[in-house]
């Protein structure tokens, strides 16, 4: 079921497009999902392994912390072992580390120009980034605002955060640099939302959304989805990073669920499950959990309904690509709106998984056949130069 009528939602905010490797942030591009490794960057093996795990979960841009010289020296080997990954170096204070990241072939820098040294050092980094067509993200954080702004405003405010971003933007603009992405993060949801709203009224730079230090997997997921969800629903935001005190692959999964809920991206299954009530007559918690875990590897967009009663179950199951409406000790399996077969409770999970596997295989085969037919048609069609010229 798709509900995205434009009259009910603000249009996507138009921002300038910024190329990051093979991806684009901003412009008409889809919202990009990124996250950050939590390994010691100096440990190349573990860092590469985590990058691969994040990408398997769907992470499109991976950021790495570069806290010291040894971590900066590891970047070249990480780049060599992850040749197709889109990598970002996260650097504070040390302009030489930024130069080492560029030398290693990283796709983006996360630096605040005013914090990496004097004007000459900033100029060196910016010129090198320009030469290599590497963008820069300015990352404003409420917890590390400049002292002058705290003295001016008294405490972190949306105005203080936007003024900080403006200061760093001006440094880059004065050097003729415009491939800039901006973030304005706080652990306070209201402050975060207000800062992004205020910035978006004044600038057209693409925005990296995030609620920083959001918290544990449970509370952090709620805060991230509330804050970023509000902004995304208003058309604000071009790339997102969910910050959780857990495995970064979980951050990626939460990001996609958020984007799928807002119909901004479609990757993998969406499991629709009823919250259950006194009408429940099967172990729906167990069934829904097993279905979600067993289908986590699927990349094809797919809606799966796992419903536990006869009131809302049949309707939701018919609306989904596949689903089950459970009754007393049994369930009816649905596929694309049609009842397929009734099975007992013990057979619900394997039966639904069997139908899902068949559905994915058939759709994948059909898509491949259409693509192949299109390629053959293109090959058989005369080239533009072979058409007669009509004057």
C-alpha positions as CSV (number, residue, x, y, z in Angstrom):
1,X,0.0,0.0,0.0
2,X,1.5,3.3,-1.1
3,X,0.3,6.7,0.2
4,X,2.4,9.6,-1.0
5,X,0.0,12.1,-2.4
6,X,1.9,15.3,-2.9
7,X,-0.9,17.6,-1.7
8,X,-0.5,16.2,1.9
9,X,3.3,16.5,2.1
10,X,5.8,19.4,1.4
11,X,7.9,19.1,-1.7
12,X,11.4,17.8,-1.2
13,X,13.7,20.8,-0.5
14,X,15.8,21.6,-3.6
15,X,19.5,21.6,-2.7
16,X,22.6,21.8,-4.8
17,X,23.9,18.3,-5.9
18,X,27.3,17.2,-4.4
19,X,29.1,14.2,-5.9
20,X,30.6,11.7,-3.4
21,X,32.3,9.0,-5.3
22,X,29.7,7.5,-7.6
23,X,26.8,8.8,-5.5
24,X,25.1,12.2,-5.4
25,X,24.0,13.9,-2.2
26,X,21.3,16.5,-2.8
27,X,19.7,17.6,-6.0
28,X,17.2,15.0,-7.2
29,X,19.1,12.1,-5.7
30,X,17.5,9.7,-3.3
31,X,18.3,10.1,0.4
32,X,21.6,8.4,1.0
33,X,22.2,6.1,4.0
34,X,25.5,6.2,5.8
35,X,27.0,5.2,9.1
36,X,30.4,5.1,10.9
37,X,32.7,2.3,11.8
38,X,33.1,1.6,15.6
39,X,36.4,-0.3,15.3
40,X,39.8,1.1,16.0
41,X,40.8,2.5,12.6
42,X,44.4,1.4,13.3
43,X,43.2,-2.2,13.3
44,X,42.9,-2.5,9.5
45,X,41.5,-6.1,9.5
46,X,38.7,-5.5,11.9
47,X,37.8,-2.2,10.3
48,X,37.6,-3.7,6.8
49,X,35.5,-6.5,8.1
50,X,33.1,-4.0,9.7
51,X,32.9,-1.9,6.5
52,X,31.9,-5.1,4.6
53,X,29.2,-5.9,7.2
54,X,27.8,-2.4,7.0
55,X,27.7,-2.5,3.2
56,X,26.0,-5.9,3.4
57,X,23.2,-4.2,5.4
58,X,22.9,-1.5,2.8
59,X,25.3,1.2,4.0
60,X,26.1,3.4,1.0
61,X,28.8,5.7,2.6
62,X,31.1,4.6,5.4
63,X,32.8,7.1,7.7
64,X,36.0,6.4,9.7
65,X,37.4,8.2,12.7
66,X,41.0,9.4,12.2
67,X,42.1,10.4,15.8
68,X,45.9,10.0,15.4
69,X,48.8,9.5,13.1
70,X,48.6,5.7,13.1
71,X,45.0,5.8,12.2
72,X,45.8,8.3,9.3
73,X,48.5,5.9,8.1
74,X,46.1,3.0,8.0
75,X,43.7,4.8,5.6
76,X,45.7,3.8,2.5
77,X,45.5,0.1,3.2
78,X,41.8,0.3,4.1
79,X,41.2,2.1,0.8
80,X,43.2,-0.6,-1.0
81,X,41.2,-3.4,0.6
82,X,37.9,-1.7,0.0
83,X,38.3,-0.3,-3.6
84,X,34.6,0.0,-4.3
85,X,33.5,1.4,-1.0
86,X,32.6,5.1,-0.6
87,X,34.7,6.2,2.3
88,X,34.8,9.4,4.5
89,X,37.5,10.4,6.9
90,X,36.4,12.1,10.1
91,X,39.2,14.6,11.1
92,X,39.5,17.2,13.8
93,X,42.3,19.7,14.3
94,X,45.0,18.0,12.2
95,X,45.2,19.3,8.7
96,X,47.9,16.8,7.8
97,X,45.5,13.9,8.5
98,X,43.1,15.4,5.9
99,X,45.9,15.5,3.4
100,X,46.7,11.8,4.1
101,X,43.1,10.9,3.6
102,X,43.1,12.6,0.2
103,X,46.4,10.9,-0.6
104,X,44.8,7.6,0.3
105,X,41.9,8.2,-2.2
106,X,39.1,8.8,0.3
107,X,35.9,10.1,-1.3
108,X,34.9,12.8,1.3
109,X,36.3,14.8,4.2
110,X,34.5,15.5,7.4
111,X,36.3,18.6,8.8
112,X,35.4,22.0,10.2
113,X,37.7,24.3,8.3
114,X,38.1,26.7,11.2
115,X,39.4,24.0,13.5
116,X,42.2,22.5,11.4
117,X,44.8,25.2,11.6
118,X,45.6,28.6,10.3
119,X,44.5,30.0,7.0
120,X,47.4,28.6,5.0
121,X,46.7,25.1,6.3
122,X,43.1,25.4,5.4
123,X,43.9,26.6,2.0
124,X,46.2,23.7,1.3
125,X,43.5,21.1,2.3
126,X,40.8,22.9,0.3
127,X,42.9,23.2,-2.8
128,X,43.8,19.6,-2.7
129,X,40.2,18.6,-2.2
130,X,39.2,20.8,-5.2
131,X,41.9,19.1,-7.4
132,X,40.6,15.7,-6.5
133,X,36.9,16.7,-6.6
134,X,36.4,15.5,-3.0
135,X,33.6,17.2,-1.1
136,X,33.7,18.4,2.5
137,X,31.2,18.0,5.2
138,X,31.0,20.7,7.8
139,X,29.8,19.1,11.0
140,X,28.3,21.4,13.6
141,X,27.6,19.8,17.0
142,X,25.8,21.5,19.9
143,X,28.2,19.9,22.3
144,X,31.3,21.5,20.7
145,X,30.2,25.0,19.6
146,X,32.8,27.8,19.5
147,X,33.3,29.6,22.8
148,X,32.4,33.0,21.2
149,X,29.0,31.6,20.2
150,X,28.3,30.2,23.7
151,X,29.2,33.6,25.1
152,X,27.0,35.4,22.6
153,X,23.9,33.2,23.0
154,X,24.4,31.8,26.5
155,X,23.9,28.2,25.5
156,X,23.5,26.1,22.4
157,X,20.6,27.5,20.3
158,X,19.5,26.9,16.7
159,X,20.8,30.4,15.9
160,X,24.2,29.6,17.4
161,X,24.5,26.3,15.4
162,X,23.5,28.0,12.1
163,X,26.0,30.8,12.8
164,X,28.7,28.2,13.4
165,X,27.9,26.5,10.1
166,X,27.8,29.9,8.3
167,X,31.3,30.7,9.7
168,X,32.8,27.5,8.3
169,X,30.9,27.8,5.0
170,X,32.3,31.3,4.5
171,X,35.9,30.0,4.9
172,X,35.2,27.5,2.1
173,X,33.3,30.0,-0.1
174,X,36.1,32.5,0.2
175,X,38.4,29.9,-1.3
176,X,36.0,29.2,-4.1
177,X,34.9,25.9,-2.7
178,X,31.2,24.9,-3.0
179,X,31.0,21.1,-2.8
180,X,29.9,21.2,0.8
181,X,27.5,19.2,2.8
182,X,26.4,20.4,6.3
183,X,25.1,18.8,9.5
184,X,23.8,20.5,12.6
185,X,23.5,17.8,15.3
186,X,22.5,17.7,18.9
187,X,21.4,15.0,21.3
188,X,18.3,17.2,21.9
189,X,15.6,16.4,19.3
190,X,13.9,19.8,19.4
191,X,17.1,21.7,19.1
192,X,18.3,19.5,16.2
193,X,15.0,19.9,14.3
194,X,15.0,23.7,14.8
195,X,18.6,24.1,13.7
196,X,18.0,22.2,10.5
197,X,14.8,24.1,9.7
198,X,16.5,27.4,10.3
199,X,19.5,26.5,8.1
200,X,17.3,25.2,5.3
201,X,15.5,28.6,5.1
202,X,18.9,30.3,4.4
203,X,21.1,28.0,2.4
204,X,20.8,25.5,-0.4
205,X,23.7,23.2,0.7
206,X,22.6,19.5,1.0
207,X,22.0,18.4,4.6
208,X,23.4,15.4,6.4
209,X,20.7,14.6,9.1
210,X,21.4,13.1,12.5
211,X,20.6,13.2,16.2
212,X,24.0,12.8,17.7
213,X,24.6,10.6,20.8
214,X,21.1,9.5,20.4
215,X,21.4,6.6,22.9
216,X,21.0,2.9,23.2
217,X,19.4,0.8,20.5
218,X,15.9,1.3,21.8
219,X,15.9,4.9,23.0
220,X,18.2,6.1,20.3
221,X,16.1,4.6,17.6
222,X,13.0,6.4,18.9
223,X,14.9,9.8,19.2
224,X,16.4,9.4,15.7
225,X,13.2,8.5,14.0
226,X,11.3,11.3,15.7
227,X,13.8,14.0,14.9
228,X,14.9,12.9,11.4
229,X,11.4,11.7,10.6
230,X,9.9,15.1,11.2
231,X,12.5,16.7,9.0
232,X,12.3,14.2,6.2
233,X,8.5,14.4,6.2
234,X,9.0,18.2,5.7
235,X,11.3,17.6,2.7
236,X,14.5,18.4,4.6
237,X,17.5,16.1,4.4
238,X,19.6,14.5,1.7
239,X,21.6,11.9,3.6
240,X,21.1,10.4,7.1
241,X,23.1,8.7,9.8
242,X,21.4,7.0,12.7
243,X,23.7,7.2,15.8
244,X,23.2,4.3,18.2
245,X,25.3,2.7,20.9
246,X,25.2,-0.7,19.0
247,X,26.5,-2.4,15.9
248,X,26.6,0.1,13.0
249,X,24.8,-2.5,10.8
250,X,21.8,-1.9,13.1
251,X,22.0,1.8,12.5
252,X,21.7,1.1,8.8
253,X,18.7,-1.1,9.2
254,X,17.0,1.5,11.3
255,X,17.8,4.2,8.7
256,X,16.1,2.1,5.9
257,X,13.1,1.3,8.0
258,X,12.7,5.1,8.6
259,X,13.0,5.9,4.9
260,X,10.7,3.0,4.0
261,X,8.1,4.2,6.5
262,X,8.1,7.7,4.7
263,X,8.2,6.0,1.3
264,X,11.5,7.7,0.5
265,X,13.5,4.5,-0.2
266,X,12.5,0.9,-0.8
267,X,15.0,-1.8,0.2
268,X,14.1,-5.2,1.5
269,X,10.9,-6.4,3.2
270,X,8.6,-4.3,5.3
271,X,7.0,-6.5,7.9
272,X,3.5,-5.4,8.9
273,X,2.5,-7.1,12.2
274,X,-0.5,-6.4,14.4
275,X,0.3,-5.4,18.0
276,X,-1.9,-8.3,19.2
277,X,-4.8,-8.2,21.7
278,X,-7.2,-10.6,23.4
279,X,-8.4,-11.8,20.1
280,X,-5.0,-13.5,19.3
281,X,-5.1,-17.3,19.1
282,X,-1.6,-18.1,17.7
283,X,1.9,-17.2,18.9
284,X,2.3,-14.2,16.7
285,X,5.3,-12.8,18.5
286,X,7.3,-15.9,17.6
287,X,5.9,-16.1,14.0
288,X,6.6,-12.4,13.2
289,X,10.1,-12.6,14.7
290,X,11.0,-15.7,12.7
291,X,9.7,-14.2,9.5
292,X,11.6,-10.9,10.0
293,X,14.9,-12.7,10.8
294,X,14.5,-15.2,7.9
295,X,13.9,-12.4,5.3
296,X,16.5,-9.9,6.5
297,X,18.8,-10.8,3.6
298,X,16.3,-10.0,0.9
299,X,17.0,-6.8,-1.0
300,X,13.9,-6.7,-3.1
301,X,11.3,-4.3,-1.9
302,X,8.5,-6.4,-0.4
303,X,5.6,-5.9,2.0
304,X,4.8,-8.8,4.3
305,X,1.8,-8.9,6.6
306,X,1.8,-11.1,9.7
307,X,-1.6,-10.7,11.3
308,X,-3.1,-12.4,14.3
309,X,-6.9,-12.2,14.0
310,X,-9.9,-12.2,11.7
311,X,-10.8,-8.6,12.2
312,X,-8.0,-6.7,10.5
313,X,-5.9,-9.6,9.4
314,X,-7.5,-10.6,6.0
315,X,-7.6,-7.0,4.8
316,X,-4.0,-6.2,5.7
317,X,-2.8,-9.6,4.3
318,X,-4.5,-8.9,1.0
319,X,-3.0,-5.4,0.7
320,X,0.6,-6.8,1.2
321,X,2.6,-8.6,-1.4
322,X,2.4,-11.7,0.8
323,X,0.9,-12.3,4.2
324,X,-0.8,-14.5,6.7
325,X,-4.1,-13.9,8.6
326,X,-4.1,-16.3,11.5
327,X,-7.1,-17.7,13.3
328,X,-7.6,-20.4,15.9
329,X,-4.5,-22.5,15.5
330,X,-4.2,-21.9,11.8
331,X,-3.6,-19.3,9.2
332,X,-4.5,-18.3,5.6
333,X,-1.6,-17.5,3.4
334,X,-2.2,-14.6,0.9
335,X,-0.2,-13.7,-2.2
336,X,-0.9,-10.4,-4.1
337,X,-4.4,-10.1,-2.7
338,X,-5.4,-13.8,-3.2
339,X,-5.8,-16.5,-0.6
340,X,-3.4,-19.3,-1.5
341,X,-3.8,-22.0,1.1
342,X,-4.7,-22.6,4.8
343,X,-2.1,-24.2,7.0
344,X,-1.9,-25.1,10.7
345,X,0.0,-22.9,13.2
346,X,3.1,-25.0,13.1
347,X,3.3,-24.7,9.3
348,X,2.7,-20.9,9.0
349,X,6.4,-19.9,9.1
350,X,7.7,-22.5,6.6
351,X,4.7,-22.1,4.3
352,X,4.9,-18.3,4.2
353,X,8.7,-18.5,3.7
354,X,8.2,-20.9,0.8
355,X,5.8,-18.5,-0.8
356,X,8.2,-15.6,-0.2
357,X,11.0,-17.5,-1.8
358,X,8.9,-18.4,-4.8
359,X,7.6,-14.8,-5.2
360,X,11.1,-13.4,-5.1
361,X,12.5,-15.9,-7.5
362,X,9.7,-15.3,-10.0
363,X,9.9,-11.5,-9.8
364,X,13.7,-11.6,-10.1
365,X,13.4,-13.9,-13.2
366,X,10.8,-11.7,-14.7
367,X,12.9,-8.5,-14.1
368,X,15.9,-10.2,-15.6
369,X,14.0,-11.3,-18.7
370,X,12.6,-7.8,-19.2
371,X,16.1,-6.3,-18.9
372,X,17.5,-8.8,-21.4
373,X,14.7,-8.2,-23.9
374,X,15.3,-4.5,-23.6
375,X,19.0,-4.9,-24.3
376,X,18.2,-7.1,-27.3
377,X,15.8,-4.5,-28.6
378,X,18.3,-1.8,-28.2
379,X,20.9,-3.9,-30.0
380,X,18.6,-4.6,-32.9
381,X,17.4,-1.1,-33.3
382,X,19.2,1.0,-35.9
383,X,21.7,3.5,-34.5
384,X,20.7,7.1,-34.8
385,X,23.3,7.7,-37.6
386,X,21.5,5.1,-39.7
387,X,18.2,6.9,-39.8
388,X,17.6,9.1,-42.9
389,X,17.9,12.8,-42.3
390,X,14.7,14.6,-43.0
391,X,15.0,18.2,-43.9
